[in-house]
């Protein structure tokens, strides 16, 4: 681990703890808005055994799933300081086990699908508190308006907004704890729920039996986002702040339980009508308007955390060749903070669609949880191989992984009951995302397999002669090609074809640039290889998977360094310009592939490649993806031939004349 990352994860400050509250715990911190309401149901008779059972399930889920698995165990699996399922995959793919890409893609897609439903359910649950005072109000327009504002401000970055997040979430969690303590004071026996027997008893007596776990699971849905945002706050800050967060969450859940037990034999409907929510019922009447405002702000912050996480996830997916290239903006100077316009507006469209489809948070609960539990199972599978890599004893791995597979598969089975009631929505979204990632990855792999490489040594002589051949008009003083070849002594055949045959391109100096995307998040290094003195150079950039790919700017820095060290002369070779020390021009040549009609494809390959080229139309162009100045870029099209047909035997017919 680098010194910077070690410092990030070992540093513990009051400011760091506060920022952690604002960034990390938004999703899991707003769960009290809807969990107990979902477990009890609007029209079920309030039974103390069901209340205690629900509290017991919540307590042990937060303890085993969130605390033990994520806060203690999974946070240790960082990739140079960064967390999240793609960072974990980047670690374990070193094992060379190819099928591990499956849980990575499924888990990443499920987490993104969860990002589409978290903002609507959090904001809707908070805003619906208004119905306490105005029972007939339509909250849908209010929820959509808040979401539109939230997604619109993303383009300005969260630097300024972030300063407001931390104190606001401190107020939120303090409120949760205080509200809980007030109610618990009148019924300390609610702490009996810590006994896991009550959790077992709930599954036996609840009207929905085993499937109540689908509602219980909602209390830990933010755990995966907690792991994804580790690089923003540091492991130690997350672990210490979780003590406070868990305490306030447990107090609030138990406070809601104590209030409900006082009203044994009644129903939520009788206590507050169609809009009854135990979260708001525990508040005094005078405090409810304040509580609604604080809850709405906390819900917006919870949504913000998941939106930022989605941007990070897509950025990592692009680096791992799981997602088409899209435009990335860096609105602030803070490392790791980015904004992806296309994803932002797609998420907004998805969120509005969810609100219009379900209308109320109660209906959204049916769709919530099914996708994220899939993500958690995939994380457990990858975590298994991480523990193997760390040479942990097999019996410890067996116990840990078995425990969490049993817990999470149980949650999955319970959540499957939600499928016909709305779970199909998030599952459909996850499947679409899985399809996009799979097609993009397979197409890139197929394309790479059919890219022919040639030895540069075979072309050294002709390149040196071409550079001096005055019979050919000069194409550029400096001609630059991007190459995917990992080997210094090899180059794509299409590059040599472009220089020598597709209109011969004479230049004084030829440059080859290769970009290596590393498994670690933050690193910017380069290496220069002189292949032909004063004629051909190769530059290799080594970039972390979260670093912006700005080749134009980075290439200029490399040239400056080489000129400073006397390694290259970039002055124009034209006599008049050379006399006046004018710098020569630089021209980039990029190749754009299209599927050749000569390709002989199977049905599956046709589907993958045609889908890939269709998606490519909507993705970022190569020049923008590499951060190049379009005025100095030439795009050349080359056919991609897959399964070239065998030699065609033809018979010549001679003329009779």
C-alpha positions as CSV (number, residue, x, y, z in Angstrom):
1,X,0.0,0.0,0.0
2,X,1.3,3.4,-0.9
3,X,2.2,5.9,1.9
4,X,-0.8,8.1,0.9
5,X,-3.3,5.1,1.2
6,X,-1.7,3.9,4.4
7,X,-2.1,7.4,5.9
8,X,-5.8,7.6,4.6
9,X,-6.7,4.3,6.3
10,X,-4.7,4.8,9.6
11,X,-5.6,8.4,10.1
12,X,-8.4,9.1,12.7
13,X,-9.7,12.7,13.1
14,X,-12.9,14.3,14.3
15,X,-13.2,15.9,10.8
16,X,-12.7,12.5,9.1
17,X,-15.4,10.9,11.3
18,X,-17.9,13.7,10.5
19,X,-17.2,13.4,6.7
20,X,-17.7,9.7,7.0
21,X,-21.1,10.3,8.4
22,X,-22.0,12.5,5.4
23,X,-20.6,10.2,2.7
24,X,-20.8,6.6,3.9
25,X,-23.9,6.1,6.0
26,X,-26.6,7.9,4.1
27,X,-28.2,4.7,2.6
28,X,-28.1,2.5,5.7
29,X,-28.8,5.5,8.0
30,X,-32.2,6.2,6.4
31,X,-33.5,2.6,6.7
32,X,-35.5,3.3,9.9
33,X,-37.8,5.3,7.7
34,X,-39.3,2.2,6.2
35,X,-38.0,-1.1,7.8
36,X,-40.4,-1.5,10.8
37,X,-43.3,-0.2,8.7
38,X,-42.6,-2.9,6.1
39,X,-42.3,-5.7,8.8
40,X,-45.5,-4.8,10.7
41,X,-47.7,-4.0,7.7
42,X,-50.5,-1.5,7.7
43,X,-53.4,-3.8,8.6
44,X,-51.7,-6.6,10.7
45,X,-52.6,-6.7,14.4
46,X,-49.6,-5.4,16.5
47,X,-48.3,-8.5,18.3
48,X,-45.4,-8.1,20.8
49,X,-43.8,-11.4,19.6
50,X,-43.7,-10.1,16.0
51,X,-42.3,-6.7,17.2
52,X,-39.5,-8.4,19.3
53,X,-38.8,-10.9,16.5
54,X,-38.5,-8.1,14.0
55,X,-36.1,-6.2,16.3
56,X,-34.1,-9.3,16.9
57,X,-33.7,-10.0,13.2
58,X,-32.7,-6.3,12.6
59,X,-30.1,-6.4,15.4
60,X,-28.5,-9.6,14.3
61,X,-28.6,-8.6,10.6
62,X,-26.8,-5.3,11.5
63,X,-24.3,-7.3,13.7
64,X,-23.5,-10.2,11.4
65,X,-24.0,-8.7,8.0
66,X,-23.0,-5.1,8.3
67,X,-20.6,-5.1,11.3
68,X,-18.8,-8.4,10.9
69,X,-18.9,-9.0,7.2
70,X,-18.4,-5.4,5.8
71,X,-17.1,-3.2,8.6
72,X,-14.6,-5.7,10.0
73,X,-13.9,-8.3,7.3
74,X,-14.5,-6.8,3.8
75,X,-13.0,-3.4,4.6
76,X,-9.7,-5.2,5.0
77,X,-9.9,-6.2,1.3
78,X,-8.8,-2.9,-0.2
79,X,-7.1,-2.4,-3.6
80,X,-4.5,0.3,-2.8
81,X,-6.9,2.0,-0.6
82,X,-10.0,1.6,-2.7
83,X,-13.1,-0.6,-2.0
84,X,-16.1,-1.9,-3.9
85,X,-16.9,-5.0,-5.9
86,X,-14.8,-4.0,-9.0
87,X,-11.8,-3.1,-6.7
88,X,-12.2,-6.5,-5.1
89,X,-12.3,-8.2,-8.5
90,X,-9.2,-6.3,-9.6
91,X,-7.5,-7.9,-6.6
92,X,-8.7,-11.5,-7.0
93,X,-8.3,-11.7,-10.8
94,X,-4.6,-12.1,-10.1
95,X,-5.5,-15.7,-9.3
96,X,-6.1,-16.2,-13.1
97,X,-9.5,-17.8,-12.4
98,X,-11.4,-16.6,-15.4
99,X,-15.0,-17.3,-14.2
100,X,-14.6,-14.7,-11.4
101,X,-15.6,-12.1,-13.9
102,X,-19.2,-13.5,-13.6
103,X,-19.7,-12.5,-9.9
104,X,-18.0,-9.1,-10.6
105,X,-20.3,-8.2,-13.5
106,X,-23.4,-9.5,-11.8
107,X,-22.6,-7.8,-8.5
108,X,-21.7,-4.5,-10.2
109,X,-24.9,-4.5,-12.2
110,X,-27.0,-5.3,-9.2
111,X,-25.4,-2.4,-7.2
112,X,-26.1,0.0,-10.1
113,X,-29.7,-1.3,-10.3
114,X,-30.0,-0.6,-6.6
115,X,-28.8,3.0,-7.3
116,X,-32.0,3.6,-9.3
117,X,-34.4,2.7,-6.6
118,X,-32.6,4.0,-3.5
119,X,-33.1,7.7,-4.2
120,X,-36.9,7.3,-4.9
121,X,-37.6,5.1,-1.8
122,X,-35.5,7.3,0.5
123,X,-37.0,10.6,-0.6
124,X,-40.5,9.3,-0.9
125,X,-40.4,7.8,2.6
126,X,-39.3,11.1,4.1
127,X,-41.7,13.3,2.1
128,X,-44.7,11.1,2.8
129,X,-44.4,12.4,6.4
130,X,-46.3,15.5,5.2
131,X,-49.4,13.4,5.0
132,X,-49.5,13.5,8.8
133,X,-50.8,17.0,8.4
134,X,-52.2,16.9,4.8
135,X,-53.5,13.3,4.3
136,X,-54.8,13.8,0.8
137,X,-51.7,15.5,-0.7
138,X,-50.1,13.9,-3.8
139,X,-46.4,13.6,-2.9
140,X,-45.3,12.3,-6.3
141,X,-44.6,15.8,-7.8
142,X,-42.7,16.8,-4.7
143,X,-40.5,13.7,-4.8
144,X,-39.8,14.1,-8.6
145,X,-39.0,17.8,-8.0
146,X,-36.5,17.0,-5.3
147,X,-34.9,14.3,-7.5
148,X,-34.6,16.6,-10.4
149,X,-32.8,19.3,-8.3
150,X,-30.6,16.6,-6.8
151,X,-29.4,15.2,-10.1
152,X,-29.1,18.7,-11.6
153,X,-26.6,19.9,-9.0
154,X,-24.3,16.8,-9.6
155,X,-22.5,18.7,-12.4
156,X,-21.2,21.2,-10.0
157,X,-19.6,18.5,-7.8
158,X,-20.2,17.8,-4.1
159,X,-17.3,19.8,-2.7
160,X,-19.5,22.6,-1.3
161,X,-22.6,20.5,-0.7
162,X,-20.4,18.0,1.2
163,X,-19.6,20.6,3.9
164,X,-23.3,20.6,4.6
165,X,-23.7,16.8,4.5
166,X,-21.6,15.9,7.6
167,X,-23.3,18.1,10.2
168,X,-26.7,17.3,8.7
169,X,-26.1,13.6,9.1
170,X,-24.8,14.1,12.7
171,X,-28.1,15.8,13.4
172,X,-30.0,13.0,11.8
173,X,-28.3,10.2,13.7
174,X,-28.5,12.1,17.0
175,X,-32.2,12.5,16.3
176,X,-32.6,8.8,15.7
177,X,-30.9,7.9,19.0
178,X,-32.8,10.5,21.1
179,X,-36.2,9.5,19.7
180,X,-35.4,5.9,20.4
181,X,-34.2,6.5,24.0
182,X,-37.4,8.5,24.8
183,X,-39.6,5.5,23.8
184,X,-37.3,2.8,25.3
185,X,-37.5,4.6,28.7
186,X,-41.1,3.5,29.1
187,X,-40.4,-0.2,28.1
188,X,-36.8,-1.5,28.8
189,X,-38.0,-5.0,28.3
190,X,-37.7,-4.4,24.5
191,X,-34.0,-5.2,24.9
192,X,-35.1,-8.9,25.2
193,X,-35.0,-8.8,21.4
194,X,-31.2,-9.1,21.5
195,X,-31.9,-12.8,22.2
196,X,-31.8,-14.5,18.8
197,X,-34.6,-16.8,19.9
198,X,-37.1,-14.0,19.1
199,X,-35.7,-13.9,15.5
200,X,-36.4,-17.6,15.1
201,X,-39.9,-17.2,16.7
202,X,-40.7,-14.4,14.2
203,X,-40.1,-16.6,11.2
204,X,-42.5,-19.1,12.8
205,X,-45.4,-16.9,13.8
206,X,-45.3,-13.9,11.3
207,X,-48.2,-14.0,8.8
208,X,-45.6,-14.0,6.0
209,X,-43.3,-16.5,7.8
210,X,-39.9,-16.9,6.2
211,X,-40.5,-14.1,3.7
212,X,-40.5,-11.4,6.3
213,X,-36.7,-11.6,6.0
214,X,-37.2,-9.7,2.7
215,X,-38.3,-6.7,4.8
216,X,-35.7,-7.2,7.5
217,X,-33.0,-7.2,4.8
218,X,-33.8,-3.5,4.1
219,X,-31.9,-2.5,7.3
220,X,-28.6,-3.5,5.7
221,X,-29.0,-2.5,2.1
222,X,-26.4,0.3,2.5
223,X,-23.6,-2.1,3.5
224,X,-22.3,-2.6,-0.1
225,X,-22.2,1.2,-0.7
226,X,-20.3,1.5,2.6
227,X,-17.6,-0.8,1.1
228,X,-17.6,1.0,-2.3
229,X,-16.9,4.4,-0.7
230,X,-14.0,3.3,1.5
231,X,-11.4,5.3,-0.6
232,X,-13.2,8.6,0.2
233,X,-12.9,8.4,4.0
234,X,-10.5,5.7,5.2
235,X,-11.0,2.3,6.9
236,X,-10.4,3.5,10.5
237,X,-12.8,6.5,10.2
238,X,-15.5,4.1,8.9
239,X,-15.0,1.5,11.6
240,X,-15.0,4.0,14.5
241,X,-17.9,6.0,13.2
242,X,-19.9,2.8,12.7
243,X,-20.0,2.4,16.5
244,X,-22.0,5.6,16.8
245,X,-24.1,4.9,13.7
246,X,-25.0,1.4,14.8
247,X,-25.9,2.5,18.3
248,X,-28.3,5.2,17.1
249,X,-29.9,2.9,14.5
250,X,-30.5,0.1,17.1
251,X,-31.8,2.7,19.6
252,X,-34.3,4.0,17.0
253,X,-35.5,0.6,15.9
254,X,-35.9,-0.5,19.5
255,X,-37.7,2.8,20.3
256,X,-40.1,2.2,17.4
257,X,-40.6,-1.3,18.8
258,X,-41.3,0.0,22.3
259,X,-43.9,2.4,21.0
260,X,-45.7,-0.3,19.0
261,X,-45.8,-2.8,21.9
262,X,-47.6,-0.1,24.0
263,X,-50.3,-0.2,21.3
264,X,-50.6,-4.0,21.3
265,X,-53.8,-5.3,19.6
266,X,-54.1,-2.2,17.4
267,X,-52.9,-1.8,13.8
268,X,-50.8,0.9,12.2
269,X,-53.8,1.9,10.2
270,X,-55.7,2.6,13.4
271,X,-52.8,4.6,14.8
272,X,-52.3,6.9,11.8
273,X,-54.5,5.9,8.9
274,X,-53.2,5.0,5.4
275,X,-50.0,7.0,5.9
276,X,-49.1,5.6,9.3
277,X,-45.3,5.1,9.8
278,X,-43.9,4.1,13.2
279,X,-40.9,6.3,12.5
280,X,-43.1,9.5,12.6
281,X,-45.5,8.1,15.2
282,X,-42.8,8.0,17.9
283,X,-42.4,11.8,17.5
284,X,-44.4,14.3,19.6
285,X,-46.9,16.4,17.5
286,X,-44.9,19.6,17.9
287,X,-41.7,17.9,16.6
288,X,-43.1,16.1,13.6
289,X,-42.7,19.0,11.1
290,X,-39.0,19.4,12.2
291,X,-38.6,15.6,11.9
292,X,-40.0,15.5,8.4
293,X,-37.6,18.3,7.2
294,X,-34.6,16.5,8.8
295,X,-35.7,13.2,7.4
296,X,-36.1,14.7,3.9
297,X,-32.6,16.2,4.0
298,X,-31.1,12.9,5.2
299,X,-32.9,11.1,2.4
300,X,-31.4,13.5,-0.2
301,X,-27.9,12.9,1.3
302,X,-28.5,9.1,1.2
303,X,-29.4,9.5,-2.5
304,X,-26.3,11.6,-3.1
305,X,-24.0,9.0,-1.7
306,X,-25.3,6.3,-4.0
307,X,-25.3,8.6,-7.1
308,X,-21.6,9.4,-6.4
309,X,-21.0,5.7,-5.9
310,X,-22.6,4.9,-9.3
311,X,-20.2,7.3,-11.0
312,X,-17.2,5.6,-9.4
313,X,-18.6,2.2,-10.3
314,X,-19.0,3.1,-14.0
315,X,-15.6,4.7,-14.2
316,X,-14.0,1.5,-12.8
317,X,-16.1,-0.6,-15.2
318,X,-14.7,1.3,-18.2
319,X,-11.2,0.7,-17.0
320,X,-11.9,-3.0,-16.8
321,X,-13.5,-3.1,-20.3
322,X,-17.0,-3.8,-18.8
323,X,-18.6,-0.6,-20.1
324,X,-18.6,1.7,-23.2
325,X,-16.4,4.8,-22.9
326,X,-18.5,7.7,-21.8
327,X,-17.5,11.3,-21.0
328,X,-16.2,12.0,-17.5
329,X,-15.9,15.4,-15.9
330,X,-13.9,16.3,-12.8
331,X,-15.9,19.2,-11.2
332,X,-13.6,19.5,-8.2
333,X,-9.9,19.1,-7.3
334,X,-10.8,16.3,-4.8
335,X,-9.2,13.0,-5.8
336,X,-11.8,10.4,-6.8
337,X,-14.6,12.9,-7.2
338,X,-16.1,12.8,-10.7
339,X,-19.2,13.4,-12.7
340,X,-20.5,11.3,-15.6
341,X,-23.3,13.2,-17.4
342,X,-24.8,10.3,-19.4
343,X,-25.1,8.1,-16.2
344,X,-26.4,11.0,-14.2
345,X,-29.4,11.6,-16.6
346,X,-30.0,7.9,-17.1
347,X,-30.2,7.5,-13.3
348,X,-32.6,10.4,-13.1
349,X,-34.8,9.0,-15.9
350,X,-34.8,5.6,-14.0
351,X,-35.6,7.2,-10.7
352,X,-38.5,9.2,-12.2
353,X,-39.8,6.1,-13.9
354,X,-39.7,4.2,-10.5
355,X,-41.6,7.1,-8.8
356,X,-44.3,7.2,-11.5
357,X,-44.6,3.4,-11.6
358,X,-44.9,2.8,-7.8
359,X,-46.1,6.2,-6.6
360,X,-45.6,5.4,-2.9
361,X,-42.6,4.2,-0.8
362,X,-44.8,1.3,0.5
363,X,-45.0,-0.1,-3.0
364,X,-41.3,0.6,-3.7
365,X,-40.4,-1.7,-0.7
366,X,-41.6,-4.6,-2.8
367,X,-38.9,-3.8,-5.5
368,X,-36.2,-2.9,-3.0
369,X,-33.6,-5.4,-1.9
370,X,-33.7,-8.1,-4.5
371,X,-30.9,-6.7,-6.6
372,X,-28.6,-5.7,-3.7
373,X,-28.8,-9.1,-2.1
374,X,-27.4,-10.5,-5.4
375,X,-24.5,-8.1,-5.1
376,X,-23.8,-9.2,-1.6
377,X,-23.7,-12.9,-2.6
378,X,-21.3,-12.0,-5.4
379,X,-19.1,-10.0,-3.0
380,X,-19.0,-13.1,-0.7
381,X,-17.8,-15.3,-3.6
382,X,-15.0,-12.9,-4.5
383,X,-14.2,-12.5,-0.8
384,X,-13.7,-16.2,-0.6
385,X,-10.9,-16.0,-3.2
386,X,-9.4,-13.0,-1.5
387,X,-9.1,-14.9,1.7
388,X,-7.5,-17.8,-0.2
389,X,-5.0,-15.3,-1.7
390,X,-4.2,-14.1,1.8
391,X,-3.5,-17.8,2.8
392,X,-6.1,-17.8,5.6
393,X,-6.7,-21.3,7.0
394,X,-9.2,-23.3,5.1
395,X,-11.4,-24.0,8.1
396,X,-11.7,-20.3,8.9
397,X,-12.6,-19.5,5.3
398,X,-15.1,-22.4,5.2
399,X,-16.8,-21.2,8.4
400,X,-17.0,-17.5,7.3
401,X,-18.1,-18.1,3.7
402,X,-20.6,-20.8,4.7
403,X,-22.1,-18.5,7.3
404,X,-22.6,-15.7,4.9
405,X,-23.8,-17.8,2.0
406,X,-26.5,-19.3,4.3
407,X,-27.5,-15.8,5.5
408,X,-27.5,-14.2,2.1
409,X,-29.2,-17.1,0.2
410,X,-31.9,-17.0,2.9
411,X,-32.3,-13.3,2.2
412,X,-32.4,-14.0,-1.5
413,X,-35.1,-16.6,-1.2
414,X,-37.1,-14.3,1.0
415,X,-36.7,-11.4,-1.4
416,X,-37.8,-13.6,-4.4
417,X,-41.3,-13.3,-2.9
418,X,-41.1,-9.7,-4.0
419,X,-40.5,-10.5,-7.6
420,X,-44.2,-10.3,-8.8
421,X,-44.9,-7.3,-6.6
422,X,-42.2,-5.1,-8.0
423,X,-38.9,-7.0,-7.6
424,X,-39.0,-7.7,-11.4
425,X,-38.3,-4.0,-12.0
426,X,-34.8,-3.9,-10.4
427,X,-34.0,-7.4,-11.6
428,X,-34.9,-6.4,-15.2
429,X,-32.6,-3.3,-14.8
430,X,-29.8,-5.5,-13.4
431,X,-30.2,-8.0,-16.3
432,X,-30.0,-5.1,-18.9
433,X,-26.8,-3.9,-17.2
434,X,-25.4,-7.4,-17.0
435,X,-26.1,-7.8,-20.8
436,X,-24.3,-4.5,-21.6
437,X,-21.2,-5.4,-19.5
438,X,-21.0,-8.9,-20.8
439,X,-21.4,-7.9,-24.5
440,X,-18.8,-5.2,-24.2
441,X,-16.3,-7.4,-22.4
442,X,-16.7,-10.3,-24.9
443,X,-16.6,-8.1,-27.9
444,X,-13.4,-6.5,-26.7
445,X,-11.9,-10.0,-26.1
446,X,-13.0,-11.2,-29.6
447,X,-11.5,-8.1,-31.2
448,X,-8.3,-8.5,-29.3
449,X,-8.0,-12.2,-30.4
450,X,-8.3,-11.2,-34.1
451,X,-5.9,-8.3,-34.0
452,X,-2.7,-9.3,-35.8
453,X,0.6,-8.3,-34.4
454,X,3.9,-7.9,-36.3
455,X,7.5,-7.5,-35.2
456,X,8.8,-3.9,-35.3
457,X,12.3,-5.2,-36.2
458,X,11.0,-6.2,-39.7
459,X,10.0,-2.6,-40.4
460,X,12.9,-0.6,-38.9
461,X,14.8,-0.3,-42.2
462,X,11.8,0.8,-44.3
463,X,10.7,3.3,-41.6
464,X,14.1,4.9,-41.4
465,X,14.2,5.2,-45.3
466,X,10.6,6.5,-45.5
467,X,11.5,9.2,-43.0
468,X,14.2,10.5,-45.5
469,X,12.3,9.8,-48.7
470,X,11.7,13.3,-50.2
471,X,9.7,11.9,-53.1
472,X,6.8,11.4,-50.7
473,X,5.1,14.5,-49.3
474,X,5.6,15.0,-45.6
475,X,2.5,14.0,-43.7
476,X,3.6,15.5,-40.3
477,X,6.7,16.4,-38.5
478,X,5.7,14.1,-35.6
479,X,3.2,11.2,-36.3
480,X,1.6,9.6,-33.3
481,X,-0.2,6.2,-33.1
482,X,-2.0,4.7,-30.2
483,X,-1.2,1.0,-29.8
484,X,-2.8,-1.8,-27.7
485,X,0.4,-4.0,-27.9
486,X,1.8,-4.8,-24.5
487,X,5.1,-5.9,-26.0
488,X,7.7,-3.2,-27.0
489,X,8.9,-5.3,-29.9
490,X,5.5,-5.7,-31.5
491,X,2.9,-3.5,-33.2
492,X,-0.5,-4.0,-34.7
493,X,-0.3,-4.9,-38.4
494,X,-2.9,-2.1,-39.2
495,X,-0.5,0.5,-37.9
496,X,2.2,-0.5,-40.3
497,X,-0.4,-0.8,-43.1
498,X,-1.5,2.8,-42.3
499,X,2.1,4.2,-42.4
500,X,3.4,2.2,-45.4
501,X,0.4,1.4,-47.6
502,X,-2.8,3.4,-46.8
503,X,-1.3,6.6,-48.3
504,X,2.4,6.4,-47.2
505,X,2.9,8.8,-44.4
506,X,6.3,10.4,-44.2
507,X,7.2,12.0,-40.8
508,X,10.5,13.0,-39.2
509,X,9.7,11.1,-36.0
510,X,7.1,8.4,-35.4
511,X,5.7,7.9,-31.9
512,X,3.9,4.9,-30.5
513,X,1.8,5.4,-27.3
514,X,0.5,2.6,-25.1
515,X,-1.8,3.1,-22.1
516,X,-1.6,0.5,-19.3
517,X,-4.6,0.6,-16.9
518,X,-3.4,-0.7,-13.6
519,X,-5.3,-2.6,-10.9
520,X,-4.5,0.2,-8.4
521,X,-6.6,3.4,-8.4
522,X,-4.1,6.3,-8.3
523,X,-0.8,6.2,-10.2
524,X,0.6,8.3,-13.1
525,X,4.0,7.1,-14.5
526,X,5.5,6.8,-17.9
527,X,8.4,5.0,-19.6
528,X,10.2,5.9,-22.9
529,X,11.8,3.4,-25.3
530,X,14.0,4.5,-28.2
531,X,13.4,2.0,-31.0
532,X,15.1,3.9,-33.9
533,X,17.3,6.9,-32.9
534,X,15.6,10.1,-34.0
535,X,13.0,8.1,-35.9
536,X,10.8,5.9,-33.7
537,X,10.0,6.1,-30.0
538,X,7.5,4.3,-27.8
539,X,5.9,5.8,-24.7
540,X,4.1,3.6,-22.1
541,X,1.8,5.3,-19.6
542,X,1.0,3.5,-16.4
543,X,-2.3,4.9,-15.0
544,X,-4.5,3.9,-12.1
545,X,-8.0,2.8,-12.9
546,X,-9.4,6.0,-11.4
547,X,-7.0,8.4,-13.2
548,X,-8.4,10.5,-16.1
549,X,-6.9,9.5,-19.4
550,X,-5.7,12.8,-20.8
551,X,-3.1,11.7,-23.3
552,X,-2.8,15.1,-25.0
553,X,-1.6,16.8,-21.8
554,X,0.4,13.8,-20.6
555,X,2.2,13.4,-23.9
556,X,3.2,17.1,-23.8
557,X,4.7,16.6,-20.4
558,X,6.7,13.6,-21.7
559,X,8.0,15.6,-24.7
560,X,9.1,18.4,-22.3
561,X,10.9,15.9,-20.2
562,X,12.7,14.4,-23.2
563,X,13.7,17.8,-24.6
564,X,15.0,18.8,-21.2
565,X,17.1,15.7,-21.0
566,X,18.4,16.1,-24.6
567,X,16.8,12.8,-25.7
568,X,14.9,14.3,-28.7
569,X,14.8,17.4,-30.9
570,X,11.2,18.5,-31.7
571,X,12.1,21.5,-33.7
572,X,10.6,21.5,-37.2
573,X,12.8,19.9,-39.9
574,X,11.5,22.4,-42.5
575,X,14.6,24.6,-43.2
576,X,12.9,28.0,-42.7
577,X,11.1,26.9,-39.5
578,X,14.1,25.2,-38.1
579,X,16.2,28.4,-38.5
580,X,13.6,30.2,-36.3
581,X,13.3,27.3,-33.7
582,X,9.7,26.7,-34.6
583,X,8.4,23.5,-33.0
584,X,7.2,20.8,-35.4
585,X,3.5,19.8,-35.7
586,X,2.1,16.7,-34.0
587,X,-0.5,14.5,-35.8
588,X,-2.4,11.7,-34.1
589,X,-3.7,8.8,-36.2
590,X,-6.4,6.7,-34.6
591,X,-8.0,3.5,-36.1
592,X,-11.7,2.8,-36.0
593,X,-12.7,-0.8,-36.6
594,X,-15.8,-1.9,-38.5
595,X,-17.0,-5.5,-38.9
596,X,-15.8,-6.8,-42.3
597,X,-18.3,-8.6,-44.6
598,X,-15.6,-11.2,-45.0
599,X,-16.1,-12.4,-41.4
600,X,-17.5,-15.8,-40.9
601,X,-19.4,-15.6,-37.6
602,X,-21.4,-18.0,-35.5
603,X,-24.9,-16.8,-34.4
604,X,-23.6,-15.9,-30.9
605,X,-20.6,-14.0,-32.3
606,X,-22.9,-12.1,-34.7
607,X,-25.1,-11.1,-31.8
608,X,-22.2,-10.0,-29.6
609,X,-20.4,-8.0,-32.3
610,X,-23.4,-6.3,-33.9
611,X,-24.6,-5.4,-30.4
612,X,-21.1,-4.1,-29.6
613,X,-20.9,-1.9,-32.7
614,X,-24.5,-0.6,-32.1
615,X,-23.5,0.5,-28.5
616,X,-20.3,1.9,-29.8
617,X,-22.3,4.5,-31.8
618,X,-23.5,6.0,-28.4
619,X,-20.1,5.7,-26.7
620,X,-17.3,8.3,-26.5
621,X,-15.1,8.5,-29.6
622,X,-11.5,7.4,-29.4
623,X,-10.1,10.9,-29.6
624,X,-12.3,12.2,-26.8
625,X,-11.7,9.0,-24.8
626,X,-7.9,9.6,-24.9
627,X,-8.4,13.3,-24.3
628,X,-6.9,14.4,-27.7
629,X,-7.3,17.7,-29.5
630,X,-9.6,16.9,-32.4
631,X,-7.8,19.4,-34.7
632,X,-4.7,17.2,-34.7
633,X,-6.4,13.8,-35.0
634,X,-7.0,11.7,-38.2
635,X,-9.4,8.8,-37.9
636,X,-8.8,5.8,-40.2
637,X,-11.2,3.0,-40.6
638,X,-10.0,-0.6,-40.7
639,X,-12.0,-3.8,-41.3
640,X,-12.2,-6.3,-38.4
641,X,-12.1,-9.8,-40.0
642,X,-13.2,-12.6,-37.7
643,X,-12.8,-16.2,-38.8
644,X,-11.5,-15.2,-42.2
645,X,-12.8,-17.6,-44.8
646,X,-10.4,-20.2,-46.1
647,X,-8.6,-19.7,-49.4
648,X,-11.2,-19.7,-52.2
649,X,-10.3,-22.1,-55.0
650,X,-11.2,-20.5,-58.4
651,X,-10.7,-21.8,-62.0
652,X,-9.5,-19.3,-64.6
653,X,-11.2,-19.4,-68.0
654,X,-9.1,-18.2,-70.9
655,X,-10.5,-16.2,-73.8
656,X,-10.9,-18.0,-77.1
657,X,-9.8,-14.9,-79.2
